[in-house]
């Protein structure tokens, strides 16, 4: 790194380098190596020996940091200009995943990072990538794949913020947006590309002059969710056109499923695994979890009663379908609450606008499908309400992980009706503990019947208007109207390329 590390402000900005056309169009499709290489494991969770995460063969457990030690980013080997960027962003000390993975990345190792949501994974892969970029500036140097559009934008913001002192150029490629401006941005030779898989493949196949044959860094963020969304075949096509030689690959995931394991075998070279959690169903200690057992027909009443006690505090309400998200947002607005919906049927600009209003506290309540359950960094949420229980325990953990982030405390309340008992018992079983029941005085709730009943009628009328408008536009409204129908594309927000 030489003189680049000596001064934070004297670092010359990376210069985009025109990719040399080798003229060799051969693309060797190497067969996946049958030889299974041993992995090393860095496990920093107290009491864990690495056995919970065994993939194959024997694993060597490399010990975590000594208790009470407070390393800085400089101690990890991060250069001064990037340390300064970390300070500017309020990153005082590295998180466990950063502390363990950054030094290994700087040694040139491929990494599998296992950590729960909100653990600081983004900086863990961005900082080593930026340091390598400063040593050898080049266009299309790094590629980050993310499962959702919102997460892609969030990662790009962090790349630009951390690379602000060194002039890093980053472009976002996501579905739901015009491809032409994205193609123009690619033509300006960005250093880092952040993309959803479907739209990246569109550009690789259709954008003239765009190639990733000289790519040096590949990051797959939220890899388990990339595969849950059936991006597997698209990822296979992308990996076939990426160089294998000289490429560093980081795979970050909350869980290590068999699908993620096969992706790791296909794309990583002798990786070292960094794990900071012993369970895929772990929640942070600062999170208070409760549930309220209520009749299904009174869910709206209990919701309003709960929100009356949290006025002025940021709240995320999770629902199962797009239809219910829209209805609850209208209901709350009718009753004077500052609520805004977020779901997969909104346009991309509307979705980003909703997030911006919630982050800036222009609106205190975000009503969302599982589009917002994972990956999004909304640091100041005080309360998460599961109005509809999620279908599985993994989604529950990611939903409640929207609060109690970065060491702050938070609360998650789940509504359990007579139809949800079996699902709730499965969630408690996966968490390995019984959640405390929150007692609510029924008479205090029933006082709201008249007011809420009138607001419900207003919401029904407005929803009818919305459905009629969708019908006239060609029937887009069919996605997610039913009780279970909102998941596949809207709840999980799979990209449309």
C-alpha positions as CSV (number, residue, x, y, z in Angstrom):
1,X,0.0,0.0,0.0
2,X,3.0,2.2,0.5
3,X,2.4,5.9,0.6
4,X,-1.3,5.6,0.2
5,X,-1.6,4.6,3.9
6,X,0.4,7.5,5.2
7,X,-2.2,10.3,4.8
8,X,-6.0,10.1,4.8
9,X,-6.5,13.2,2.6
10,X,-3.5,12.8,0.3
11,X,-4.9,9.6,-1.3
12,X,-5.2,10.0,-5.1
13,X,-8.7,9.0,-6.2
14,X,-8.9,5.7,-8.1
15,X,-8.8,6.2,-11.8
16,X,-11.2,4.2,-13.9
17,X,-9.2,1.9,-16.1
18,X,-10.5,0.9,-19.5
19,X,-10.8,-2.9,-19.6
20,X,-8.3,-4.2,-22.1
21,X,-10.0,-6.4,-24.7
22,X,-8.0,-9.6,-24.7
23,X,-9.8,-10.8,-27.8
24,X,-10.0,-14.2,-26.3
25,X,-13.6,-15.0,-26.1
26,X,-13.1,-18.4,-24.7
27,X,-15.1,-19.0,-21.6
28,X,-14.0,-22.2,-20.0
29,X,-16.7,-23.8,-18.0
30,X,-14.7,-25.6,-15.4
31,X,-16.3,-28.6,-13.9
32,X,-16.9,-28.2,-10.2
33,X,-14.0,-29.7,-8.3
34,X,-14.8,-33.0,-6.8
35,X,-12.1,-32.5,-4.3
36,X,-13.6,-31.1,-1.1
37,X,-11.3,-28.7,0.5
38,X,-11.2,-28.3,4.3
39,X,-12.6,-25.1,5.7
40,X,-11.3,-23.2,8.7
41,X,-13.8,-21.7,11.1
42,X,-13.6,-18.5,13.1
43,X,-16.3,-18.7,15.8
44,X,-16.7,-15.8,18.2
45,X,-19.9,-16.9,19.9
46,X,-19.3,-17.7,23.5
47,X,-19.3,-21.4,24.3
48,X,-19.6,-22.5,20.7
49,X,-17.0,-24.9,19.4
50,X,-17.8,-24.7,15.7
51,X,-19.6,-28.0,15.7
52,X,-23.0,-26.4,15.1
53,X,-21.7,-25.1,11.7
54,X,-19.9,-28.2,10.4
55,X,-20.2,-28.4,6.6
56,X,-17.8,-31.1,5.6
57,X,-14.6,-32.9,6.8
58,X,-12.7,-31.6,9.8
59,X,-12.8,-28.0,10.7
60,X,-10.2,-26.1,12.5
61,X,-11.6,-23.6,15.1
62,X,-9.7,-20.4,15.2
63,X,-10.3,-18.6,18.5
64,X,-12.0,-15.2,18.7
65,X,-10.8,-12.0,20.3
66,X,-9.9,-11.9,23.9
67,X,-12.6,-10.7,26.2
68,X,-12.6,-7.0,26.9
69,X,-10.3,-6.1,24.0
70,X,-11.4,-3.1,22.0
71,X,-9.7,-3.1,18.6
72,X,-9.9,-0.2,16.2
73,X,-10.2,-0.4,12.5
74,X,-6.6,0.7,12.2
75,X,-5.7,-2.4,14.4
76,X,-7.4,-4.6,11.8
77,X,-5.1,-3.2,9.0
78,X,-7.5,-0.6,7.5
79,X,-5.7,2.4,6.1
80,X,-6.1,5.9,7.5
81,X,-8.4,7.4,4.9
82,X,-10.9,4.6,5.3
83,X,-10.6,4.7,9.1
84,X,-11.5,8.4,8.9
85,X,-14.5,7.5,6.7
86,X,-15.6,5.0,9.4
87,X,-15.3,7.7,12.1
88,X,-17.4,10.1,9.9
89,X,-20.1,7.4,9.7
90,X,-20.1,6.9,13.5
91,X,-18.3,3.5,13.4
92,X,-16.3,3.8,16.6
93,X,-15.1,0.2,17.0
94,X,-15.4,-2.8,14.6
95,X,-18.3,-5.2,15.2
96,X,-17.4,-8.9,15.8
97,X,-18.0,-9.9,12.2
98,X,-15.8,-7.0,11.0
99,X,-13.1,-7.7,13.6
100,X,-12.9,-11.3,12.5
101,X,-13.3,-11.1,8.7
102,X,-11.5,-7.9,7.7
103,X,-7.9,-9.1,8.6
104,X,-8.6,-12.4,6.8
105,X,-9.9,-10.6,3.7
106,X,-6.8,-8.4,3.7
107,X,-4.7,-11.6,3.6
108,X,-6.5,-12.4,0.4
109,X,-8.7,-15.2,1.7
110,X,-12.2,-16.1,0.4
111,X,-14.7,-15.7,3.2
112,X,-18.0,-17.2,4.3
113,X,-19.5,-14.9,6.9
114,X,-22.3,-16.2,9.1
115,X,-23.9,-13.5,11.3
116,X,-27.4,-12.4,12.2
117,X,-29.0,-9.3,10.8
118,X,-27.7,-5.9,12.0
119,X,-24.2,-7.2,12.7
120,X,-22.3,-4.8,10.4
121,X,-21.7,-7.2,7.5
122,X,-21.7,-4.5,4.8
123,X,-18.6,-2.7,6.1
124,X,-16.9,-6.1,6.6
125,X,-16.8,-6.7,2.9
126,X,-16.7,-3.1,1.6
127,X,-13.5,-2.0,3.5
128,X,-11.2,-4.8,2.1
129,X,-12.6,-4.3,-1.4
130,X,-11.9,-0.5,-1.3
131,X,-8.4,-1.0,0.0
132,X,-7.7,-3.4,-2.9
133,X,-9.2,-0.9,-5.3
134,X,-6.9,1.9,-4.1
135,X,-3.9,-0.3,-4.8
136,X,-4.9,-1.1,-8.3
137,X,-7.7,1.2,-9.6
138,X,-9.9,-0.4,-12.3
139,X,-13.4,-0.2,-13.7
140,X,-15.8,-3.0,-12.8
141,X,-13.5,-3.9,-10.0
142,X,-16.1,-5.3,-7.6
143,X,-19.6,-6.8,-7.8
144,X,-22.1,-7.1,-4.9
145,X,-25.2,-9.2,-5.4
146,X,-28.2,-8.5,-3.1
147,X,-31.7,-10.2,-3.0
148,X,-33.8,-7.0,-3.0
149,X,-33.8,-3.6,-4.6
150,X,-33.9,-1.8,-1.2
151,X,-30.9,-3.7,0.1
152,X,-29.0,-3.0,-3.1
153,X,-29.5,0.8,-2.7
154,X,-28.6,0.6,0.9
155,X,-25.3,-1.2,0.2
156,X,-24.4,1.3,-2.6
157,X,-25.0,4.2,-0.1
158,X,-22.5,2.6,2.3
159,X,-20.0,2.0,-0.5
160,X,-20.2,5.6,-1.5
161,X,-20.0,6.8,2.1
162,X,-17.0,4.7,3.0
163,X,-15.3,5.5,-0.3
164,X,-16.1,9.2,-0.3
165,X,-12.6,10.3,0.5
166,X,-11.2,8.3,-2.4
167,X,-13.7,9.2,-5.1
168,X,-15.3,5.7,-5.5
169,X,-17.9,5.5,-8.3
170,X,-20.7,3.0,-7.7
171,X,-23.7,2.0,-9.8
172,X,-26.9,0.2,-8.8
173,X,-28.6,-2.2,-11.2
174,X,-32.1,-3.3,-10.0
175,X,-35.4,-4.3,-11.6
176,X,-38.3,-1.9,-11.7
177,X,-36.2,0.9,-13.1
178,X,-35.4,1.9,-16.7
179,X,-32.4,-0.1,-18.1
180,X,-31.2,2.8,-20.4
181,X,-29.9,5.1,-17.6
182,X,-28.3,2.1,-15.9
183,X,-26.6,1.2,-19.2
184,X,-25.3,4.8,-19.5
185,X,-24.0,4.6,-15.9
186,X,-22.2,1.4,-16.8
187,X,-20.6,3.1,-19.8
188,X,-19.0,5.6,-17.4
189,X,-16.9,2.8,-16.0
190,X,-17.9,2.5,-12.3
191,X,-15.5,0.9,-9.8
192,X,-18.2,-1.0,-7.9
193,X,-21.5,-2.5,-9.2
194,X,-24.3,-3.4,-6.7
195,X,-27.1,-5.4,-8.3
196,X,-30.0,-7.8,-8.0
197,X,-29.3,-11.0,-10.0
198,X,-32.1,-10.7,-12.5
199,X,-31.2,-7.2,-13.6
200,X,-27.5,-7.9,-13.7
201,X,-28.1,-10.8,-16.1
202,X,-30.3,-8.6,-18.3
203,X,-27.3,-6.2,-18.7
204,X,-24.8,-8.9,-19.2
205,X,-26.9,-10.3,-22.0
206,X,-28.2,-7.1,-23.6
207,X,-26.0,-4.1,-22.8
208,X,-23.4,-3.7,-25.5
209,X,-19.8,-3.4,-24.2
210,X,-20.6,-4.4,-20.6
211,X,-18.5,-7.3,-19.4
212,X,-17.3,-8.6,-16.0
213,X,-14.4,-10.6,-17.4
214,X,-11.8,-8.6,-15.4
215,X,-13.8,-8.6,-12.1
216,X,-11.6,-8.9,-9.0
217,X,-14.2,-9.1,-6.1
218,X,-17.5,-10.8,-5.9
219,X,-19.8,-10.5,-2.9
220,X,-23.0,-12.4,-2.4
221,X,-24.9,-10.7,0.5
222,X,-27.8,-12.4,2.2
223,X,-26.9,-15.6,0.2
224,X,-29.6,-17.7,1.9
225,X,-32.3,-15.3,0.8
226,X,-30.9,-15.1,-2.7
227,X,-31.5,-18.8,-2.9
228,X,-34.8,-18.7,-1.1
229,X,-36.0,-16.4,-3.9
230,X,-35.1,-19.0,-6.5
231,X,-32.2,-16.9,-7.9
232,X,-30.2,-20.2,-8.2
233,X,-30.4,-20.7,-12.0
234,X,-29.6,-16.9,-12.6
235,X,-26.6,-17.1,-10.2
236,X,-25.3,-20.1,-12.1
237,X,-25.4,-18.2,-15.4
238,X,-23.7,-15.1,-13.8
239,X,-21.0,-17.3,-12.3
240,X,-20.2,-18.9,-15.7
241,X,-19.2,-15.5,-17.2
242,X,-17.1,-14.3,-14.2
243,X,-13.4,-15.0,-14.1
244,X,-12.3,-17.7,-11.6
245,X,-8.6,-16.9,-11.6
246,X,-7.6,-13.9,-9.5
247,X,-11.1,-13.3,-8.1
248,X,-11.8,-12.9,-4.4
249,X,-15.2,-14.0,-3.3
250,X,-17.2,-13.3,-0.1
251,X,-20.4,-15.0,0.8
252,X,-22.4,-13.6,3.7
253,X,-25.5,-15.3,5.1
254,X,-27.5,-15.5,8.3
255,X,-27.8,-19.3,7.9
256,X,-25.8,-22.1,6.3
257,X,-28.3,-24.2,4.4
258,X,-27.5,-27.0,1.9
259,X,-28.3,-24.6,-0.9
260,X,-25.8,-22.1,0.4
261,X,-23.3,-24.9,0.9
262,X,-23.6,-25.9,-2.8
263,X,-23.3,-22.2,-3.9
264,X,-20.1,-21.9,-1.7
265,X,-18.6,-25.0,-3.4
266,X,-19.3,-23.6,-6.9
267,X,-17.9,-20.1,-6.3
268,X,-15.4,-19.9,-3.5
269,X,-11.8,-21.1,-3.4
270,X,-10.6,-22.6,-0.1
271,X,-12.7,-20.3,2.0
272,X,-12.4,-19.6,5.7
273,X,-15.6,-19.4,7.6
274,X,-16.3,-16.6,10.1
275,X,-19.2,-17.3,12.4
276,X,-20.5,-15.0,15.2
277,X,-23.7,-16.8,16.1
278,X,-24.3,-20.4,17.3
279,X,-27.9,-20.5,16.1
280,X,-29.8,-19.4,13.0
281,X,-32.6,-18.4,15.3
282,X,-30.7,-16.2,17.7
283,X,-32.1,-12.8,18.7
284,X,-30.1,-10.1,20.5
285,X,-30.2,-9.8,24.3
286,X,-31.5,-6.2,24.3
287,X,-34.7,-7.3,22.5
288,X,-37.9,-7.7,24.7
289,X,-40.3,-10.1,23.1
290,X,-43.9,-10.6,24.1
291,X,-47.1,-11.9,22.5
292,X,-50.8,-11.0,22.9
293,X,-53.4,-13.8,22.6
294,X,-56.5,-12.2,21.0
295,X,-59.6,-13.1,18.9
296,X,-59.0,-12.7,15.2
297,X,-61.9,-10.4,14.7
298,X,-60.5,-7.9,17.2
299,X,-57.0,-7.6,15.8
300,X,-57.6,-4.0,14.6
301,X,-58.8,-2.9,18.0
302,X,-55.8,-4.3,19.8
303,X,-53.5,-2.8,17.3
304,X,-54.9,0.7,17.8
305,X,-54.9,0.2,21.6
306,X,-51.2,-0.7,21.4
307,X,-50.3,2.2,19.1
308,X,-52.0,4.7,21.4
309,X,-49.4,3.8,24.0
310,X,-46.5,4.4,21.6
311,X,-47.4,7.7,19.9
312,X,-44.2,9.5,18.7
313,X,-42.1,6.3,18.7
314,X,-41.0,4.7,15.4
315,X,-43.0,1.4,14.8
316,X,-42.9,-1.2,12.1
317,X,-46.1,-3.3,11.6
318,X,-45.6,-6.5,9.6
319,X,-48.5,-8.0,7.7
320,X,-48.8,-11.1,5.5
321,X,-50.2,-9.6,2.3
322,X,-50.0,-6.5,0.2
323,X,-53.8,-6.1,0.5
324,X,-53.6,-6.1,4.4
325,X,-50.6,-3.7,4.3
326,X,-52.6,-1.2,2.3
327,X,-55.7,-1.6,4.4
328,X,-54.0,-1.1,7.7
329,X,-52.1,2.0,6.4
330,X,-55.5,3.6,5.4
331,X,-57.1,2.6,8.7
332,X,-54.3,4.2,10.7
333,X,-54.2,7.4,8.6
334,X,-58.0,7.7,9.0
335,X,-57.5,7.5,12.8
336,X,-54.8,10.2,12.7
337,X,-51.6,8.1,12.8
338,X,-48.7,8.9,10.5
339,X,-48.5,5.6,8.7
340,X,-47.0,4.7,5.3
341,X,-47.2,1.3,3.5
342,X,-44.2,-0.6,2.0
343,X,-44.8,-3.6,-0.2
344,X,-43.7,-5.2,-3.5
345,X,-46.5,-3.7,-5.7
346,X,-45.3,-0.1,-5.1
347,X,-43.1,1.5,-7.8
348,X,-39.4,1.6,-6.9
349,X,-39.5,5.4,-6.3
350,X,-42.6,5.0,-4.0
351,X,-40.8,2.3,-2.0
352,X,-37.6,4.4,-1.6
353,X,-39.8,7.4,-0.7
354,X,-41.6,5.4,2.0
355,X,-38.3,4.3,3.5
356,X,-37.0,7.9,3.4
357,X,-40.1,9.3,5.1
358,X,-39.8,6.6,7.9
359,X,-36.1,7.1,8.4
360,X,-36.5,10.9,8.6
361,X,-39.4,10.5,11.0
362,X,-41.8,12.3,8.7
363,X,-43.9,9.2,9.3
364,X,-43.7,7.2,12.6
365,X,-45.3,4.0,11.4
366,X,-44.2,1.8,8.6
367,X,-46.7,-0.9,7.6
368,X,-44.9,-3.6,5.6
369,X,-44.8,-7.0,4.1
370,X,-41.6,-9.0,4.4
371,X,-40.0,-6.6,1.9
372,X,-38.8,-4.8,5.1
373,X,-38.1,-7.9,7.2
374,X,-34.5,-8.3,6.3
375,X,-31.3,-6.4,5.4
376,X,-32.7,-2.8,5.6
377,X,-30.9,-0.6,8.1
378,X,-33.5,1.4,9.9
379,X,-31.6,2.1,13.2
380,X,-34.2,3.9,15.3
381,X,-37.1,1.5,15.5
382,X,-38.6,1.2,19.0
383,X,-41.3,-1.4,18.4
384,X,-42.0,-4.2,15.9
385,X,-45.6,-5.5,15.7
386,X,-46.3,-8.8,14.0
387,X,-49.9,-8.2,13.2
388,X,-49.9,-11.4,11.1
389,X,-47.4,-14.0,12.2
390,X,-44.8,-15.0,9.7
391,X,-45.0,-18.5,8.1
392,X,-41.6,-19.6,9.6
393,X,-39.3,-18.9,12.5
394,X,-36.5,-17.6,10.3
395,X,-38.7,-14.8,9.0
396,X,-39.8,-14.1,12.6
397,X,-36.1,-13.6,13.6
398,X,-35.5,-11.2,10.8
399,X,-38.6,-9.2,11.4
400,X,-37.9,-8.7,15.1
401,X,-34.3,-7.9,14.1
402,X,-35.5,-4.5,12.8
403,X,-35.4,-3.2,16.4
404,X,-32.8,-3.5,19.2
405,X,-30.0,-2.8,16.6
406,X,-26.5,-1.6,17.3
407,X,-26.7,-2.3,21.1
408,X,-30.0,-0.4,21.6
409,X,-33.0,-1.9,23.3
410,X,-36.3,-2.5,21.5
411,X,-39.5,-4.4,21.8
412,X,-41.4,-6.9,19.5
413,X,-45.0,-7.8,20.1
414,X,-46.7,-10.6,18.2
415,X,-50.5,-11.0,17.8
416,X,-51.5,-14.6,18.2
417,X,-55.1,-15.5,17.3
418,X,-57.0,-18.8,17.7
419,X,-55.8,-19.7,14.2
420,X,-52.1,-19.1,14.9
421,X,-51.4,-21.3,17.9
422,X,-49.6,-24.0,16.0
423,X,-47.3,-21.5,14.1
424,X,-46.5,-19.7,17.4
425,X,-45.5,-22.9,19.1
426,X,-43.2,-23.7,16.2
427,X,-41.6,-20.3,16.5
428,X,-41.1,-20.6,20.3
429,X,-39.6,-24.1,19.7
430,X,-37.1,-22.8,17.2
431,X,-36.1,-19.9,19.5
432,X,-35.7,-22.5,22.3
433,X,-37.7,-20.5,24.8
434,X,-41.2,-19.5,25.9
435,X,-42.1,-15.9,25.0
436,X,-43.8,-13.9,27.8
437,X,-47.5,-13.2,27.3
438,X,-48.5,-9.5,27.5
439,X,-51.8,-9.1,29.4
440,X,-54.2,-6.4,28.0
441,X,-57.4,-5.3,29.8
442,X,-60.2,-6.2,27.3
443,X,-62.5,-3.5,28.5
444,X,-59.9,-0.8,27.7
445,X,-59.7,-2.2,24.2
446,X,-63.4,-2.5,23.6
447,X,-63.9,1.3,24.3
448,X,-62.4,1.8,20.8
449,X,-65.1,-0.3,18.9
450,X,-67.0,2.7,17.5
451,X,-64.1,4.8,16.4
452,X,-62.2,1.8,14.8
453,X,-65.4,0.5,13.2
454,X,-65.9,3.8,11.3
455,X,-62.3,3.8,10.2
456,X,-62.6,0.2,9.0
457,X,-65.6,1.2,6.8
458,X,-63.5,4.1,5.3
459,X,-60.6,1.7,4.6
460,X,-62.9,-0.8,2.9
461,X,-64.3,1.9,0.6
462,X,-60.8,3.1,-0.3
463,X,-59.5,-0.4,-0.9
464,X,-62.5,-1.0,-3.3
465,X,-61.4,2.1,-5.2
466,X,-57.8,0.9,-5.4
467,X,-58.9,-2.5,-6.6
468,X,-61.2,-1.0,-9.3
469,X,-58.3,1.2,-10.5
470,X,-56.0,-1.8,-10.7
471,X,-58.6,-3.7,-12.6
472,X,-58.9,-1.0,-15.2
473,X,-55.1,-0.9,-15.6
474,X,-55.1,-4.5,-16.6
475,X,-55.4,-6.6,-13.5
476,X,-52.2,-6.1,-11.6
477,X,-54.1,-6.3,-8.4
478,X,-54.3,-10.1,-8.4
479,X,-50.9,-10.5,-6.8
480,X,-51.3,-10.8,-3.1
481,X,-54.9,-10.2,-2.5
482,X,-55.7,-13.4,-0.7
483,X,-54.6,-14.5,2.7
484,X,-51.7,-16.7,1.6
485,X,-51.3,-15.2,-1.9
486,X,-49.1,-12.2,-1.0
487,X,-46.0,-14.1,-0.2
488,X,-44.3,-15.5,-3.2
489,X,-43.6,-12.3,-5.1
490,X,-44.8,-9.4,-2.9
491,X,-43.8,-10.6,0.6
492,X,-40.5,-11.9,-0.5
493,X,-40.1,-9.3,-3.3
494,X,-38.4,-11.4,-6.0
495,X,-37.0,-9.2,-8.7
496,X,-38.6,-9.2,-12.2
497,X,-35.3,-8.5,-13.9
